[in-house]
């Protein structure tokens, strides 16, 4: 688990989470080398998958790892018309087609770095409010070019934005009026700079996650660049897919709708049992993606009476509730606990679950994992106990 957060970091973390609660911006993982069809994610449930067909491959819809990538031409993006695999093969015809087929923004101005090309994601499929999604984006270009224009060293950067974008030939002209998210590390067109026989790396892909929180237009942004300033280019996009991920649910409420509290000390709606703060109980909320490969899962605690030590308890099972201290414990089975953190202003944020070994752990992939926050409350009020619990949060870890 992460160590105790200084107060300024807690404030920054809270601000970060507040930003992402108001906009559907994508949180990106690190780019991964594209080497084979098994890399096509099967996490959760498929929402949409698109293959940006080119003039070479035509309007085809390859099936890769059981996923059909429908032929797609984003608004304002032209068929690039090139063979980007340049004789390389992954051994899977469908995956080769995905990586071979590009689209590029159609504007006549080439730059380095380029403007941001944009694809509106919320028009491609229904994105339900409160739902967690994964997006996977591929970029490949095996062509060597010339010494002054090395094509296979091109890089594409993925970002996202919300708002009413104005597009010209596929690129955004009013980026300053949009809310833009973070940018992923650049996807290398051909990390090993090899094409044809013996090639084993065919570009890169990147995976991001986002939670749909509004009805605002949601944009996938692509910006191209090259290490040689003289090598001008435009944004390119090969293929992408969106998948719905299992999200988190709350349980074990101390507000009278769940287990009884030790002395009838019910908290507010959705909280744990009443604590010595007397204004209600403490609450635990989840956010982000519980993903082994792209962990952005976090747990936020609020409502603790002042600066108190506490820790997250993890269990394989949810129980009917065991009265303990001033609250109710509802997790059990192969339990573990995090490092202690001190709340600041009654709040704290836990992150880095997978990096600390506190994520899926021994429960495995696809199995519910249950969390609850235990905290010191030594005044003895209201039931004579010296500690209490929040409500619980349950999530399912995916690859």
C-alpha positions as CSV (number, residue, x, y, z in Angstrom):
1,X,0.0,0.0,0.0
2,X,1.1,3.6,-0.4
3,X,2.7,5.3,2.6
4,X,1.2,8.1,4.6
5,X,0.3,11.0,2.3
6,X,1.5,14.5,3.4
7,X,-1.4,16.9,3.6
8,X,-0.6,18.7,0.4
9,X,-0.5,15.4,-1.5
10,X,-3.9,14.5,-0.1
11,X,-5.3,17.8,-1.3
12,X,-3.8,17.2,-4.8
13,X,-5.1,13.7,-4.9
14,X,-8.6,14.9,-3.9
15,X,-8.4,17.6,-6.6
16,X,-7.4,15.1,-9.2
17,X,-10.2,12.8,-8.3
18,X,-12.7,15.7,-8.3
19,X,-11.5,16.6,-11.8
20,X,-12.1,13.2,-13.1
21,X,-15.5,12.9,-11.4
22,X,-16.7,15.9,-13.5
23,X,-15.2,14.9,-16.9
24,X,-14.9,11.6,-18.7
25,X,-11.1,11.9,-19.3
26,X,-9.0,8.9,-20.1
27,X,-6.3,7.7,-17.7
28,X,-3.5,6.0,-19.8
29,X,-1.2,3.1,-19.1
30,X,2.3,2.7,-20.6
31,X,2.6,1.8,-24.3
32,X,3.1,-1.9,-25.0
33,X,4.8,-3.6,-28.0
34,X,2.4,-5.2,-30.5
35,X,3.6,-8.7,-31.0
36,X,0.6,-11.0,-31.4
37,X,-3.2,-11.3,-31.6
38,X,-3.5,-12.4,-27.9
39,X,-2.8,-8.8,-27.0
40,X,-6.3,-7.8,-28.1
41,X,-7.9,-7.3,-24.7
42,X,-10.9,-9.4,-23.7
43,X,-11.5,-7.6,-20.4
44,X,-15.1,-7.1,-19.5
45,X,-17.6,-6.8,-22.3
46,X,-17.0,-5.4,-25.8
47,X,-18.7,-2.1,-26.5
48,X,-17.2,-1.3,-30.0
49,X,-14.1,-2.2,-32.0
50,X,-13.0,-0.3,-35.1
51,X,-10.5,-1.0,-37.9
52,X,-9.5,2.2,-39.7
53,X,-9.3,0.6,-43.2
54,X,-6.9,2.0,-45.8
55,X,-6.8,2.1,-49.6
56,X,-4.5,-1.0,-49.5
57,X,-6.6,-3.3,-47.4
58,X,-10.0,-1.9,-48.3
59,X,-13.1,-1.7,-46.0
60,X,-12.6,-5.0,-44.2
61,X,-13.6,-6.0,-40.7
62,X,-11.0,-8.5,-39.3
63,X,-11.7,-10.8,-36.4
64,X,-8.8,-10.8,-33.9
65,X,-8.7,-12.9,-30.7
66,X,-12.5,-13.4,-31.2
67,X,-13.2,-9.6,-31.5
68,X,-14.6,-8.2,-34.8
69,X,-13.1,-4.8,-35.6
70,X,-15.6,-3.1,-37.9
71,X,-14.3,-1.1,-40.9
72,X,-14.4,2.5,-39.9
73,X,-13.5,5.9,-41.4
74,X,-13.4,8.7,-38.8
75,X,-14.9,12.0,-39.9
76,X,-12.2,14.1,-41.6
77,X,-9.6,11.3,-41.7
78,X,-8.6,10.1,-45.1
79,X,-7.5,6.6,-46.2
80,X,-3.7,6.8,-45.9
81,X,-3.4,4.2,-48.6
82,X,-0.1,2.6,-47.5
83,X,1.1,-0.8,-46.5
84,X,2.4,-0.1,-43.0
85,X,3.4,-3.7,-42.1
86,X,5.9,-3.6,-45.0
87,X,6.2,-7.4,-45.3
88,X,6.1,-8.1,-41.5
89,X,3.6,-10.6,-40.2
90,X,2.4,-11.5,-36.7
91,X,1.3,-14.9,-37.9
92,X,-2.4,-13.8,-37.6
93,X,-4.0,-12.5,-40.7
94,X,-6.6,-10.4,-38.8
95,X,-4.0,-8.8,-36.6
96,X,-1.9,-8.0,-39.6
97,X,-4.9,-6.3,-41.2
98,X,-5.5,-4.2,-38.1
99,X,-1.9,-3.0,-38.0
100,X,-1.6,-2.6,-41.8
101,X,-4.6,-0.3,-42.1
102,X,-4.2,3.3,-41.1
103,X,-6.2,6.5,-41.3
104,X,-4.6,10.0,-41.3
105,X,-6.2,13.4,-40.8
106,X,-6.8,14.9,-44.2
107,X,-5.6,18.5,-43.7
108,X,-2.9,19.7,-46.2
109,X,-0.7,21.2,-43.5
110,X,2.0,18.7,-42.1
111,X,3.8,19.6,-38.9
112,X,6.1,18.2,-36.2
113,X,4.5,17.8,-33.8
114,X,1.1,17.8,-35.4
115,X,-2.2,19.3,-34.3
116,X,-4.5,17.0,-32.4
117,X,-6.6,14.7,-34.5
118,X,-9.9,13.8,-32.9
119,X,-12.5,10.9,-33.0
120,X,-15.7,11.4,-31.0
121,X,-16.2,8.2,-29.0
122,X,-19.7,8.7,-27.5
123,X,-21.2,8.7,-31.0
124,X,-19.9,5.2,-31.8
125,X,-21.7,3.4,-29.0
126,X,-23.9,4.1,-26.0
127,X,-21.7,4.9,-23.0
128,X,-23.7,4.5,-19.8
129,X,-23.3,7.1,-16.9
130,X,-21.4,5.7,-14.0
131,X,-19.8,2.9,-16.0
132,X,-16.1,2.1,-16.2
133,X,-14.6,1.6,-19.7
134,X,-11.3,0.5,-21.1
135,X,-10.0,1.8,-24.5
136,X,-7.2,0.1,-26.4
137,X,-5.5,2.0,-29.3
138,X,-3.0,0.6,-31.9
139,X,-0.4,2.4,-34.0
140,X,2.0,0.8,-36.4
141,X,4.3,1.9,-39.3
142,X,7.0,-0.5,-40.3
143,X,8.2,1.5,-43.4
144,X,11.9,2.5,-43.3
145,X,11.6,5.7,-45.4
146,X,14.8,7.5,-46.2
147,X,17.7,8.6,-44.0
148,X,16.2,12.1,-43.8
149,X,12.6,10.9,-43.2
150,X,12.7,7.7,-41.1
151,X,9.1,6.7,-41.1
152,X,9.4,3.8,-38.6
153,X,10.6,6.3,-35.9
154,X,7.3,8.2,-35.9
155,X,5.4,8.4,-32.6
156,X,1.7,8.9,-31.8
157,X,0.5,10.4,-28.6
158,X,-2.9,9.6,-27.2
159,X,-5.0,11.9,-25.1
160,X,-8.7,12.7,-24.5
161,X,-10.9,15.7,-24.2
162,X,-14.5,16.6,-23.4
163,X,-16.6,19.5,-24.8
164,X,-17.8,20.9,-28.1
165,X,-14.9,20.4,-30.4
166,X,-14.6,22.2,-33.7
167,X,-12.9,20.0,-36.4
168,X,-11.2,20.9,-39.6
169,X,-10.1,17.9,-41.7
170,X,-10.1,15.7,-38.6
171,X,-8.1,18.0,-36.3
172,X,-9.3,20.1,-33.4
173,X,-9.2,23.9,-33.9
174,X,-10.5,25.0,-30.5
175,X,-8.5,22.8,-28.1
176,X,-8.2,25.7,-25.6
177,X,-12.0,25.7,-25.0
178,X,-12.0,21.9,-24.3
179,X,-11.1,20.0,-21.1
180,X,-8.1,17.9,-22.0
181,X,-6.9,14.9,-20.1
182,X,-3.4,13.5,-19.6
183,X,-1.3,12.3,-22.5
184,X,0.0,8.8,-22.8
185,X,3.7,8.2,-23.4
186,X,4.3,8.1,-27.2
187,X,3.5,4.9,-29.2
188,X,6.5,4.0,-31.3
189,X,5.7,3.1,-34.9
190,X,8.2,0.3,-34.9
191,X,10.2,-0.1,-31.7
192,X,12.8,-2.6,-33.2
193,X,13.0,-0.8,-36.6
194,X,12.9,-4.1,-38.4
195,X,10.4,-5.2,-41.2
196,X,9.9,-8.4,-43.0
197,X,11.4,-11.8,-42.1
198,X,12.5,-12.0,-38.5
199,X,10.4,-9.1,-37.3
200,X,8.7,-9.7,-34.0
201,X,7.4,-6.2,-32.9
202,X,4.8,-4.5,-35.1
203,X,4.3,-1.1,-33.5
204,X,2.6,-0.5,-30.1
205,X,-0.7,-0.2,-28.4
206,X,-1.8,1.6,-25.3
207,X,-4.7,0.9,-22.9
208,X,-6.6,3.6,-21.0
209,X,-9.6,3.7,-18.7
210,X,-12.4,6.2,-18.1
211,X,-15.7,6.4,-16.2
212,X,-18.6,7.9,-18.1
213,X,-19.9,10.7,-15.8
214,X,-21.8,13.1,-18.1
215,X,-23.4,13.5,-21.5
216,X,-20.5,15.7,-22.8
217,X,-18.9,14.9,-26.1
218,X,-15.9,12.6,-25.4
219,X,-13.0,12.7,-27.8
220,X,-10.0,10.4,-28.4
221,X,-7.1,12.7,-29.4
222,X,-4.0,11.7,-31.4
223,X,-0.9,13.8,-32.0
224,X,2.0,12.8,-34.2
225,X,5.7,13.6,-33.8
226,X,9.1,12.5,-35.0
227,X,12.6,12.9,-33.4
228,X,13.8,14.6,-36.6
229,X,12.4,18.1,-36.8
230,X,12.4,18.0,-40.6
231,X,10.2,14.9,-40.7
232,X,6.7,16.4,-40.8
233,X,3.6,14.2,-40.6
234,X,-0.1,14.1,-39.6
235,X,-2.0,12.2,-36.9
236,X,-2.4,8.4,-37.7
237,X,-4.7,5.8,-36.2
238,X,-4.8,2.1,-37.0
239,X,-7.4,0.5,-34.8
240,X,-9.1,0.8,-31.4
241,X,-11.7,-0.9,-29.2
242,X,-13.8,0.1,-26.1
243,X,-14.8,-2.4,-23.5
244,X,-17.0,-2.1,-20.4
245,X,-15.2,-3.1,-17.2
246,X,-16.7,-4.4,-14.0
247,X,-16.8,-1.5,-11.7
248,X,-17.2,-1.2,-7.9
249,X,-20.2,-1.5,-5.6
250,X,-20.8,-0.4,-2.0
251,X,-22.1,-2.6,0.8
252,X,-22.3,-2.9,4.6
253,X,-24.0,0.5,5.2
254,X,-24.2,1.7,8.8
255,X,-27.2,4.0,8.0
256,X,-30.0,1.6,9.1
257,X,-30.4,-0.1,5.7
258,X,-27.7,-2.7,6.4
259,X,-26.5,-4.4,9.6
260,X,-27.5,-2.9,12.9
261,X,-24.8,-0.7,14.5
262,X,-23.6,-1.6,18.0
263,X,-25.8,0.9,20.0
264,X,-28.1,2.1,17.3
265,X,-25.5,4.7,16.3
266,X,-26.5,4.9,12.6
267,X,-24.5,7.2,10.3
268,X,-25.7,9.1,7.3
269,X,-26.9,7.6,4.0
270,X,-24.2,5.3,2.5
271,X,-21.8,5.8,5.4
272,X,-20.5,3.5,8.2
273,X,-21.9,3.7,11.8
274,X,-21.9,7.1,13.6
275,X,-18.5,8.1,15.1
276,X,-17.4,10.6,17.7
277,X,-17.6,13.4,15.1
278,X,-21.4,13.2,15.8
279,X,-22.3,14.4,12.3
280,X,-22.4,10.9,10.8
281,X,-20.2,8.0,9.9
282,X,-17.1,7.7,7.7
283,X,-17.5,6.6,4.1
284,X,-15.4,4.7,1.6
285,X,-15.7,5.2,-2.2
286,X,-13.9,3.5,-5.1
287,X,-12.8,5.0,-8.4
288,X,-10.6,4.0,-11.4
289,X,-9.9,0.6,-12.9
290,X,-8.9,-2.4,-10.9
291,X,-6.7,-3.8,-13.6
292,X,-3.5,-5.8,-13.2
293,X,-1.9,-4.2,-16.3
294,X,-3.3,-0.7,-15.9
295,X,-4.1,-0.2,-12.2
296,X,-5.7,3.2,-11.6
297,X,-8.0,1.9,-8.8
298,X,-8.2,4.1,-5.7
299,X,-10.2,4.2,-2.4
300,X,-11.1,7.5,-0.8
301,X,-12.0,7.8,2.8
302,X,-14.0,10.8,4.3
303,X,-15.9,11.6,7.4
304,X,-13.3,10.3,9.9
305,X,-13.3,12.6,13.0
306,X,-10.0,14.5,12.5
307,X,-6.5,13.1,12.1
308,X,-6.8,9.4,12.9
309,X,-4.7,6.3,12.0
310,X,-6.5,3.8,9.8
311,X,-6.0,1.0,7.3
312,X,-7.8,-0.8,4.6
313,X,-9.0,-4.4,5.2
314,X,-9.3,-6.7,2.3
315,X,-11.4,-9.9,2.3
316,X,-12.6,-12.5,-0.2
317,X,-16.1,-12.6,1.3
318,X,-18.9,-10.2,2.4
319,X,-20.6,-11.1,5.7
320,X,-23.8,-10.2,7.4
321,X,-21.7,-8.0,9.7
322,X,-19.9,-8.5,13.0
323,X,-20.3,-5.8,15.7
324,X,-16.9,-4.4,16.7
325,X,-15.9,-1.2,18.5
326,X,-18.4,1.5,17.3
327,X,-19.0,-0.1,13.9
328,X,-19.6,-3.2,11.9
329,X,-17.0,-5.4,10.1
330,X,-18.4,-7.1,6.9
331,X,-15.3,-8.6,5.2
332,X,-13.8,-12.0,5.9
333,X,-11.9,-14.8,4.2
334,X,-8.2,-14.8,3.4
335,X,-8.0,-11.3,4.8
336,X,-5.1,-8.8,4.5
337,X,-4.5,-5.3,5.6
338,X,-2.8,-2.2,4.2
339,X,-0.2,0.0,5.7
340,X,-1.5,2.5,8.2
341,X,-2.3,6.0,6.9
342,X,-3.3,9.1,8.9
343,X,-6.4,10.9,7.8
344,X,-6.0,14.6,7.1
345,X,-9.1,16.7,7.8
346,X,-10.9,13.3,8.2
347,X,-9.9,12.1,4.7
348,X,-7.3,10.1,2.9
349,X,-6.7,8.3,-0.5
350,X,-5.3,4.9,-1.0
351,X,-3.6,4.1,-4.4
352,X,-1.1,1.8,-6.0
353,X,-3.0,-1.4,-5.0
354,X,-1.4,-3.7,-7.6
355,X,2.1,-2.2,-7.2
356,X,2.0,-2.8,-3.4
357,X,0.6,-6.4,-3.8
358,X,-2.7,-5.4,-2.3
359,X,-4.8,-5.7,-5.5
360,X,-6.1,-9.0,-6.9
361,X,-3.5,-11.0,-4.8
362,X,-4.5,-14.5,-4.0
363,X,-8.2,-14.0,-4.9
364,X,-7.4,-14.1,-8.6
365,X,-8.8,-12.5,-11.7
366,X,-12.5,-12.0,-12.1
367,X,-13.2,-12.8,-8.4
368,X,-14.8,-10.1,-6.2
369,X,-12.4,-8.4,-3.8
370,X,-14.0,-6.6,-0.8
371,X,-12.5,-3.6,1.0
372,X,-13.4,-1.8,4.2
373,X,-11.6,1.0,6.2
374,X,-10.8,0.6,9.9
375,X,-9.9,3.7,11.9
376,X,-9.1,4.7,15.4
377,X,-11.8,6.7,17.3
378,X,-10.6,6.6,20.9
379,X,-13.1,8.9,22.6
380,X,-15.4,6.1,23.4
381,X,-18.4,7.9,22.0
382,X,-21.0,6.7,21.1
383,X,-20.8,3.1,22.1
384,X,-17.7,2.9,24.3
385,X,-15.5,1.5,21.5
386,X,-12.2,2.9,20.4
387,X,-12.4,2.2,16.7
388,X,-14.9,2.2,13.9
389,X,-15.4,1.1,10.2
390,X,-16.6,2.7,7.0
391,X,-19.0,1.0,4.6
392,X,-17.4,-1.5,2.3
393,X,-16.4,-1.4,-1.4
394,X,-16.3,-4.4,-3.7
395,X,-14.7,-4.6,-7.1
396,X,-13.6,-7.3,-9.6
397,X,-10.0,-7.2,-10.8
398,X,-9.4,-7.8,-14.5
399,X,-6.1,-8.5,-16.3
